[in-house]
Every structure is written in structure tokens, then in C-alpha cells.
């Protein structure tokens, strides 16, 4: 029994095509013009023979003639099929077509008596016969989970969804161009790593059979990118996937796209200037005034981004300081946050995440985190209990952190050990200290600024999508029953 049961009447039409010697899954159809171009440059094509290809969205039969709407990525156009123009054999073939089929058409481009631009078809080819019907009336899928699970239907039935992912591609392309123009070199580092490092996150495990080696899907590329700084690559970035074995919600998907970059001889203030200019540049490409909607809010990317210290933001939100651990734990309990087994700074940060982050709507750099939260970061010279780190928040989301990178191997080892001690037992089972990374630092890493940006969240902001699944083509879902 087949995994998918096609619809009988569509299968019957497919078989009729085969009986006529027609391959219902045809091949190459060259020399086509995008449908949007036929409209935009109609004067250049008027009364000329054109070729177009796309998916049928509507078929209106009228005896000896019919109108079929065809849609490609750029738009839709009407095609006119007529018995006296095609002949009986071709017209009978055309009667086997249904919405969802993909065809190529050739004919004169002109207008109907009602003034609608139309291809008057002289010839056509069946390129792919759909044996399942498309979403009803092409208004898109209504069930959110079905939309994510069957993204292929979501894309071809919703112009809005298609435009979102076209915008995503263009945003990433612009981001790459911005960095390469500023001398950054794009690199690739391992996604399978012998130990989980670079971020305090739960990894996915896998096993390499030939080497009989347990490996982790990377949670961050940081430690490998810093090795490149040691090697003399002074400005590097990687735009790729990270994997974290953690929860799924409006802002989180276990597999996500991240930008991480490092600049030798810089610090977190350089990263701040770069980040603000980068995001403003991307926003200005989408809005002349640099203002874009996000849910019920209007985000202003044109003005200077706000800056506030971590300690001040925490106290403003909670009415007590980070150092009042009794108040911190009481607050955590009231919020339903389990902080048992966590050190004071980690416990306070859990409270920070729940009380500060959601309220930050306009672009804001929260500065100078507790050093215990940032073991890969240089401390402030005059206040060593704080780190030269900021996190950027927009629209109630963390978009990414930046550091002045720690390059003292001895201090780095101490901080990594302290981080392990501050984590709960479950976290310590899969985390260890990367000795080769410390060896690399011991060869000398230049002072540097480092930055990470969550690309999916950035795309959410710039395309006004309030759920991360809306900007990931195939988000992780439970297996379907069918």
C-alpha cells in the first residue's frame, strides 16, 4: 500500500495523459519569461510570442474555450485555451489539467476585451501532474502546525509566506555583503565537535562509527573562530547553524541560524558600533525612515540605540539588586523559576531573563554583565566583577551578545573551571574544558571583540513575524501521525 493515497479522479487524468503518449512529469522547459516581467514590460512583449511556466491556480472551462490562471514565484497570469487555436487533440489534453498541475505555455501575449493581459496559447506542455489537490481556494493553510509541516503548500498557496522567505534570503545576502565590504572573511568551522563548548547550552550527541567517537553538534562556533584569530585571520565571521537540545517556543528552535564574528585589536565598543550600523542598514533597506512594525509595536532603528547597565536594568525591574540573593531566590520562586543548584549570578540571571528582557522593545544594549556569567570575556578594569559584555534586546527578544574577548590563557582556564562549578550536576555531565583551545590561547591571541547575532530573531523583527517558526522553512516538530 502506498504511503500517500492520491485522488482517484486525478490519477485517472494522469493515466489518460499517458495513454496519449504524454509524460505527465515532463522535462526541461527553456526560454521562459517571468510572469511579473510580462506585466511590467508589457509594451516590449505585446503581440509577441512568449513562453511562461508555473502552477495552475484556477481552471475556468467554457465549452470550446477555457481560462487557466498560472502562477510562478513572481506573479500570476491568465492563459486562454481555445479549441480552434489548439486543435482537438491538444484541447483534449488541456481538459485533463487541474489546479495544482505545473505546465508550460507558449502563445501570443495580448489583452482580452476586458483589458486583462493574457497569453493566447498556441502550445503547452504538462510538466508535473499533481495527484493531490492544493489548499482550498489558494487562500493558504489555516492550521499553523500543518503550515510548518507542509511548508511546500504554505509557500505556493500564500504570497505573504513566500515573500517572507524571499526577504529572509535578501537580508542574509545584505548582511554578508556588509561584512565582506568591511574586510571580514567568511569561514566554516566544525558542526560536529568532540566537546560542547562556546556557550552554556545543552548539546545534541551523535556517534562517529569509523572512529568510535562520541561527538556533539555544536552549540556555538566560538572556540574554533578564536583559534583562527590565533592563526592570523584578524576579521572572521561564520553564518551557519547551531544546535541546542532545549525547549521550543515563540523565540526558540533547537536548530537555528547564527552570525558569529571576531575582530582582532577591537573590543565590545567596536562590536556595538558595528552592530548598530549593521541593523540600521538592514532596516533602512526595508523602510525609508528606518521604522518597522513588530507585532503591536513600532521599532525605530534610525535613532541611536539605548544603553543601560545590567545592574541598573535589574534593579529598575525588580526593586532590589543582583547581590541580594535572598530576594533573588524569593523572586524566582514567585515567578515559578527553579534556581536550586545554581550559583548566585546564574540564579539572578534567570530572574533577569523573566523580568527585564520582555519589557525592552526599542533597540537597547544592556551593558556590563556579571563576570561570572561571561567566562570567555575580559572583566572591566576598574570593576573586575563585571565583564565587558553587552546583549542587544529588541522587541522583547535577545538578538545577541558581544564581548571583549578574554585572551589570557591562565585566567581563561580559571574562569572555565568556575563556570563548571556554578552549573548544576546535569550540565556538568556533558561539559568539559577544551585543552586545545587553552593551548591555542597560550600561543597568543590578539585582543579582540566578538559578536553573535541570532539571525532567525533578526529576520522576525525585520519581517514582522512574532514566532520563530514563521521564519524557519522547516522548524522542528513532533512526527506526524500520517
N, C-alpha and C positions, 0 to 999 in steps of 0.2 A: 504494500500500500504506500503511495507517495506521501511525503511529509506534508505537502501542500495540495489541497484539493481544488483544482481550477474550476471555473464555472462552465457548465456543460455547453451553453449556447455560444460562449466564446471559443471553446475547444472545437465546436462544430464549424465555426467560421474559419478557424485556423486550418482545419483539415480540408475545407473546401479550397482554400488557397493552395495547399499542397497538391490537391487533385488537379489544379490548373497549372501545375508546374512552377508555382511561385514559392520561393523560400520565404517563410514568414519572419525569418530573422536575418534579413539581408545584410549586405556588407557596406563597403565604403560608399559615401555619397558626397563627392567633392564639389568644389566651386559654389558653395552656398554663401548667401549674404545674411548677416544677422538681421533679424526682423526689425529691431529698433532702427537700423540703418535704412531699411526700406522706407520707413516713415520719415526719418529725419532728413534724408536726402532724396525725397520722393521725386523731385524735379529731375534728378540725374537718372532715375530708373523708369520714369513714366513711359508707358507704352513699349518698354523693353522686356525681353525675356529674362526672367530671374529664376534663381533656384533658392529654396529655403527648406529647412528641416526642423522638425520639432514634434512635440507630443500633441495629440488631438485632445482638445478640451470640450468640444461640443460638435455634434453632428446633426444638422437640420435637413432632413430629407424632404423633397417636394416633387415626388414623381420622377420626372426625367432630368432633374437637377437637384443639387444639394449644396449647402454651405457647410464647410468644416472649418472650425477655428483651430489654428495651430500655434503652439507656444514653444519658444525656445527661452534660453536664460535671459534674453534681453527684452522680450515682449511677446505679444500675440498678434496674429494677423488672420484675416478671413481668406479662405480659398474657395473658389467656385468650381464645382464639378458639374459638367453638363454632358448628357448623352450624345448630342450631336457633335460636340467638340472632341470627346474622348473615344467614341465608338462603343459598340455594345459590349465587347469583351472587357475593355478597361473599365467601363462604367459598372459592369457586374462585379469586377474585382473591388471597386471602390465601395460597393454596398456591403462588403464584408468588414469594413472598418468600424471601429468602436472607440469611444472616448478612452484614453489611456494608451492607445496604439501610437507608435512613433513612425512617422512617414517622411519622405522627402518629396517635394513638389516642384514642378517646373512649368512656367507659363508666363503670360503677359501680365505685367503689373499696371493696373489702371484703377478707375473708380467705378462703383456701381451708380445706378440712377439716384440713389440716396446720398451719394458723395463719399461712401466708405471705401478706403483703399483696400484693394482685393487682388489676389493672384487668380487669374483665369487659367485654370490648369489644363495643360496640353499633355502632360505626362506625370507620372508619380511612381514611387517605389515604396513597398512596405519594408520598413527597416527593423521593426520589432513589434510582434503581436502580443498584446497584454491579455493574459488569460484570467486575470483578476481585475475587477473594476476599480477605478480610482476613488478617492474620497468623494462623498456625495456633494454634488454641485460645485466642486472645486473651491469651497469656502474654507478648506483646511480642516485638519483633525481637531476635534474638540477635547478629547481625553488627553490630559497633559502627559501622562506616562506613555500612552500609545504614540504620541508625537515624538517623544525621545527614543522610544524603542524602534519605531519605524520612521526614522528621520528622512529616509528617501521619499516617503509620501508627504511628509511635512514640507520638504523643500519644494517639490514640484506642484504642490497644491496651495502654497502660501507665498505670495510675493514678498511679504514682510519678513518671513523667516529667511528666504533666500537672500534678501538684501542685508540682513544682519550678518550672515556669514561672508558675504562679499565684503562688507565693511570690515569685518574681523581680519580678513586676508590683507586688505589695504592698510589697516592700522599697523599690522606686523611688518608689512613691507616698508612703510614710512619709518617705523622705529629702527629697522635695520639700516635704512639709508641715513637716518640721523646720526647713528653711532659710527658708521663707516666713514662718513664725511668728517668726523671728528677724530679720526685716526685709530679707532678701535678695531681690533682684529677678531672676527668671529671664529670660534673654535668649538670642538666637540670633545667632551670628556666621558669617561665610562658611566654607563647607566647600571651596569652590574658591578658591585663593589664588594671587596672582601670584608668590609666592616661599615656599619651605618654611622656616617659622620657628616658634619657640616650643619646640622640642625637637630634640635631636641624633638624628634618625632619618631613614631613607631614605624618601622620599615616592613616591607614585604620580603619574605625569604624565598629563595629558589636554590636549586642544586645543579651544579655542572657535573654531568656523569663522567666525562672523559678524565677530568682532573679529580673527581671525587671531592668536590669542593662546594661547601655552602657559601652562598652569595646573597647579597641584599640588593634589591632595586633601590636606587639612590633616593635619598630624601632631599639632597641638595648637592650641587657640584662644587661647593666652596673650596674644599681642601685640595681638589685637583687644579682648580683655577689658580689658587695661590702657588702651587708648585710651578705653574707657568710663569708667575712673576719672578720666582727664584731663577728660572731658566732664562730670563731676559725679555720675555714678552711683556711689555710695560703697560699696554692698554688692551685688555681682552674682554670679550663677552660671549656668553652662551645663551641661546634662546631654545629651550628644549623642555622635555618632560621631567617632572619629579613625581615620586610615588610615596604616599604616606598612608599607612594602614590605620586610618582613623575615621571619624564619623562623616556622614553625608548630610548636608543641609543646604540652605539657601546660598551660602558662601563657600562651601567645601565640596570638592570631589576628590576621591583618593588619587586619581591621576590628573595632573594639572600642568599647565604650561607656565614656565617662569623665565624671566630675564635675570641673569646674574652677571655683573661686570666688576672689573677691578682696574684701578688706575694707579700706577706707581707714582710716588712722590706727591700724592694728594692726601686728602683726609675727608672726614664726613661733611665738612662745609663745601668742598668741591662737589661731592655727591649730591648735596642739597641743591646747589645751583644748577647742576646738570639735570636733575630730576624735575625740578620746577619748569625749566625751559623745555625739556622734552615733552612733558604732559601738556603744557600750554601750547606747544607747537602742534601736537596731535589734535587738541581740541579746536584750535583755530582753523584747522583744515576742514572741520565739520560744522563750524559756526563762526560767522564773521566777527561776532562780538565776544567770542570765547565763552559763551554761556550755553549750557546744555541741560536739558531736563534729566532728572533721575528719580523715578517714582513721582512722589508729590513735591519734590524739591527742585530748585533751580541751582545748579552748581556754577559758580563763577571761577573760571580758570584764568581769566585775563588779569585779575588783580593779584597783588602779592599774596603768597601763601602765608597763613598764620603760623606762628611759632610759639610753643609753650613748653615749659619743663614738665617732665614726667611727674615729679613730686608734687608740683603745683596742681597739675590736672587731677591727680589722685585725690588730693585734699579738697579741691573745689567740689568734686563729685561726691565725696563720702563724709566730709566734715571731720576727718581725722587723718593723721599722717601714716605713711607706709610703715614707719617704725613702731607703731602701736599694734603689736602683734595680737594682743588680746582682742582689740577692736576689730582687727582684720579677720580673725577666725570667727568672731561673732557675726560679722557682716557676711562672711562666706556661708555660714550656717543658715542665716536668714535668706540668702539667695539660693539655697539648695545646692551649694558647690562643695564637693568633697575635697578638702585640702589636707586630710590626715596623711601623715608621712612626708609632707612637703616641707622644705625649709621655709623660713620667714619670707624671703624675697619671692619665691615661687608662689607661695600662698597669696601674698599681696597682689602678685601679677594676675592671678586668676580673678581676684576681685576687680582689678583694673579692667580686665577684658569685659567684664559684665556691667561695669558702672560708667566707664569713660568712653569706650570705643563707639558704641551705638549712637552716642549723642553728638559725635563730631561729624558734621555734614559738609561744611566748606573745607577746602584743602588746608590741612593743618599738619605741620611737623611737630610731633611730640618728641622732645629732646632729652638727652642725658639720662638714660635708663640706669637702674641699679647695676653695678658692675657684675654682681652675681648672676644676673640674667644673660650676660653677654660675655661668655668665656673666650671668645675669639676677638675681643675688642680692646683697644687701648683705654685705660682709665683717664679721666680728667686729671691734669697735672696737679691742680690745687685741691681737688676733691676726689681722691682715688676710689672712694666707694661708689662713684658714678662712672659711667662709661661714655665715651664719645660715640654715641649711637642715637639715631633718631628713627622713628617709624612715621610714615606718611599715612594719614587717615583721610578718606573722602567718602561722603555718603554713608557714614556709619560703618565703613569697612576699612580694615588694614590693607593698604595697597602694597606696602613693602618697607623693609628696613634698610638702613645704611650704617656703616661703621667706619671708624678709623681703625684699620686692621692692626692687630697685635702682631709684632714681628720679633719679639724676644722669646727664644725657644724655651728658656728656663721658666719664665713667668707663664708662658703658654701651657706648659706641662702642669704647673701648679693649678692653674685655673680649670683645666680639663679634669683634673682629679677632684677639685672642689665641686665641679658640676655633677660628677658621678655620685658623690656623697650626698648631694642635695636631692637627688631623684629617688623615687620610690623603688622598691625591690624589683618590680616587674620591668621597669625601664632599664635597670642595670643588667638584666639578663641578656640583652642583645647589644648593649653599647660598650665600647672599649676605646682605649686611646690609640690613635693611629701613630705608631712609632715612626713610620717612614715620613709622615708629614712633619713630625718634630725634627727628623733628620734633615729634611729639606730646609726648614727654618734655620737650622744650625749652619747651613751653607750661606745664609744671608738672604733675607727677603727685603726688598726696599720698602720704606714706609709707603702706605697705600690707603686709598679709600675704596670701599667695596659697597655694592648696591644690589638689592634684589627687588624685583617688581613682579607681582602676580599678574600675569598677562590676562588671564580669564576675568579677573575682577576689574582690571583696567578696561577691557572691552565691554564689560557690563556697564560701567559708568558712561563710556563714550557712545554706546548704542541704546542707552536707556532700557536695560534689561535687569530686572531686580532679582533674578535667580540665575545661579551659575550654569544650570543645565540649559538655559536658553542660549548660551554662547559656546557650548561644547557640542560638537556634532554628535558624538555618541557617548553620553555620560554613562557612568556605571549604574546598572540596575540589577535587581534580582532577576534570575532566569524566569522567562515567561512560561505559562502552563502549556501553550500551544507549540 
